[in-house]
Amino acid sequence: MATRRSAGVLLYRFDAAGGVELLVAHMGGPLWARRDEHAWSIPKGEPEEGEDLLDTAAREFAEELGRPVPPVDLVPLGEARQGGGKVVTVWAGELPAGSAFDADDLDPGTFTMEWPPRSGRTAEFPEVDRAAWSTPEQARSRLVTGQAVFVDRLLEHVAGGGGSR
């Protein structure tokens, strides 16, 4: 069985005090509607056949948030295996000072699933129902457990001189 893969972009910025804020997205659909803790994700998705993972990351960011990745340099944060076995590859991009990316201005793509379960009916739901700029501490508790490692890797990147402050 082939390993399931996913790729995404973790956008970040520095606040006025020099702290890091990360853009995370709450997963849409009825299975996540009443959950908050560990119900958020880095905007990401699965590659199409033969698609480059960096291309996948940019495409999925745009599909999930309804806006393209801003013109930023993307730095690889590596990959991590999530609890279900999917391998996620993430790139980080710093939003330059003075640039705006409104987390409330979303136009997410949708997906269709059978709902309610075993009803034979299908319904359409947004891939993401909201996004938010989060401190690293907030992001660790919001993100699904397997993605929290990317918060630490981003902070290591910033502490090592990556990113501007």
Summary of the structure (lengths in Angstrom):
residues: 165
radius of gyration: 15.8
end to end distance: 44.5
largest distance: 53.8
contacts: 494
relative contact order: 0.27
helix: 21%
strand: 34%
